Amino acid sequence: MRFLTAGESHGPQLTVIVEGLPANMQVDIEKLNEEMYKRQGGYGRGRRMQIEKDSVEIVSGVRHGYTLGSPITIVIKNDDFTHWRNIMGAAPISEEAQSEMKRVITKPRPGHADLVGGLKYQHRDLRNVLERSSARETAARVAVGALCKQLLQQLDIDVYSRVISIGGVSDKAHYDIEDIIQNVDKNDVRVVDETIAQQMRDKIDEAKQEGDSIGGVVQVIVNHMPVGIGSYVHYDRKLDGRIAQSVVGINAFKGVSFGEGFTAGEKLGSEIQDPILYDETTGYYRASNHLGGFEGGMSNGMPLVINGVMKPIPTLYRPLASVDINTKEPFKATIERSDSCAVPAASIVCEHAVTFEVARALLEEFESNDITILKQQVDARREQNINF
Ligand SMILES: Cc1cc2nc3c(=O)[nH]c(=O)nc-3n(C[C@H](O)[C@H](O)[C@H](O)COP(=O)(O)O)c2cc1C
């Protein structure tokens, strides 16, 4: 399975083509849209999220609610495009109109793609860079992940996400999956504990008042994974390796870890490896899940636990020093409309990035032209974990 996204932040639409999902899989468009709305929510987001209401339109690959096996094209229209037609239209414009255009950007933001992208692609209007480097594109990735989530649900695999920390306020407690399901979606910072949620909101308010931004850590959990997805035989088939690439591929994500993550480096082997046990009805399992469900680049049957760290977003209302690329003068004052904290939304993006990689690995592992045949093989693998 593969996908390609296209579209600029203020262009008419985002488009994504996904190829490789099995045929005859049921697709619920309402559920896809629920995931899209979740990405737009969260405490600390800017005004743009109130202007847009992302919803998907499927224009190929699905007929009467079922996949055909052909490429699926999803379109996410930009409701705000009417205001941007002159600035973002594809048709050529006169030099006069160009010089009168108000939205030319010559002041690069530290931490964003603006300056390096301008240098690389020779854009003197940095809008040509930021329109694509903007996290608007993550809406398309959520759409793909949401499709894959429906595939995983039909294979009895569930994926959840939550926020672990924002601006240094942490909720690292271990919760049962049920607690996460019951609480996180209802909470605007996507944590289980409401006392911690309020501390996080206060942190976000504090940063906003200071004209600053804050980041955090998110966690994705994949439950009821069959054993042996991914492979130890070559580096680029390791499931944890692929997930790492996908997570760090999300805008502003600077690191990824699995299970107990970097603290593993401080522990003894006996404290971090998960002892192997056997149960007659469920098969092999682990006494603990310190390693987050991965051994040898493969799922070991325990829940996959993936953590991603997001840096504070680069656009600041009290900006850092930078240099105007026309005048070469220092400046300190460009304000693009921006979020002060996007960690709750980013947890949704991360959830869907992981979902795609898990689905991709499953489709590689088993014959996957048709959903029923795929399901039979996944069930057989689960049986094998008992009989082996
Ligand atoms: C959900 C989400 C929302 C974001 N919103 C903003 C934003 O409003 N302003 C901003 O400057 N960066 C925002 N970012 C981060 C930038 O897109 C990102 O920092 C930029 O593309 C540079 O890439 P890098 O940080 O990975 O180097 C957001 C990221 C995510 C995942």
The ligand as a Tripos MOL2 file, in Angstrom:
@<TRIPOS>MOLECULE
LIG
   31    33     1     0     0
SMALL
NO_CHARGES

@<TRIPOS>ATOM
      1 C1         -1.0320   19.4400   14.0280 C.3       1 LIG1
      2 C2          0.0930   20.4140   13.7940 C.ar      1 LIG1
      3 C3         -0.1820   21.7810   13.7680 C.ar      1 LIG1
      4 C4          0.8450   22.7050   13.5730 C.ar      1 LIG1
      5 N1          0.5360   24.0410   13.5760 N.ar      1 LIG1
      6 C5          1.5310   24.9360   13.4020 C.ar      1 LIG1
      7 C6          1.2600   26.3390   13.4410 C.ar      1 LIG1
      8 O1          0.1160   26.7820   13.6260 O.2       1 LIG1
      9 N2          2.2880   27.2010   13.2720 N.ar      1 LIG1
     10 C7          3.5680   26.7610   13.0670 C.ar      1 LIG1
     11 O2          4.4620   27.5660   12.9360 O.2       1 LIG1
     12 N3          3.8610   25.4530   13.0270 N.ar      1 LIG1
     13 C8          2.8850   24.5360   13.1880 C.ar      1 LIG1
     14 N4          3.1960   23.1990   13.1470 N.ar      1 LIG1
     15 C9          4.6010   22.7780   12.9600 C.3       1 LIG1
     16 C10         5.2020   23.1060   11.5970 C.3       1 LIG1
     17 O3          4.3980   22.6370   10.5350 O.3       1 LIG1
     18 C11         6.6290   22.5420   11.5050 C.3       1 LIG1
     19 O4          7.3700   22.9430   12.6100 O.3       1 LIG1
     20 C12         7.3030   23.0130   10.2260 C.3       1 LIG1
     21 O5          6.7110   22.3800    9.1250 O.3       1 LIG1
     22 C13         8.8170   22.7770   10.1800 C.3       1 LIG1
     23 O6          9.1100   21.4180   10.2030 O.3       1 LIG1
     24 P1          9.9790   20.7480   11.3870 P.3       1 LIG1
     25 O7          9.5270   21.4000   12.6690 O.co2     1 LIG1
     26 O8          9.6360   19.2990   11.3300 O.co2     1 LIG1
     27 O9         11.4240   21.0330   11.1180 O.co2     1 LIG1
     28 C14         2.1850   22.2530   13.3690 C.ar      1 LIG1
     29 C15         2.4500   20.8700   13.3730 C.ar      1 LIG1
     30 C16         1.4200   19.9590   13.5980 C.ar      1 LIG1
     31 C17         1.7330   18.4820   13.6270 C.3       1 LIG1
@<TRIPOS>BOND
     1     1     2 1
     2     2     3 ar
     3     2    30 ar
     4     3     4 ar
     5     4     5 ar
     6     4    28 ar
     7     5     6 ar
     8     6     7 ar
     9     6    13 1
    10     7     8 2
    11     7     9 ar
    12     9    10 ar
    13    10    11 2
    14    10    12 ar
    15    12    13 ar
    16    13    14 ar
    17    14    15 1
    18    14    28 ar
    19    15    16 1
    20    16    17 1
    21    16    18 1
    22    18    19 1
    23    18    20 1
    24    20    21 1
    25    20    22 1
    26    22    23 1
    27    23    24 1
    28    24    25 2
    29    24    26 1
    30    24    27 1
    31    28    29 ar
    32    29    30 ar
    33    30    31 1
@<TRIPOS>SUBSTRUCTURE
     1 LIG1         1 GROUP 0 **** ****
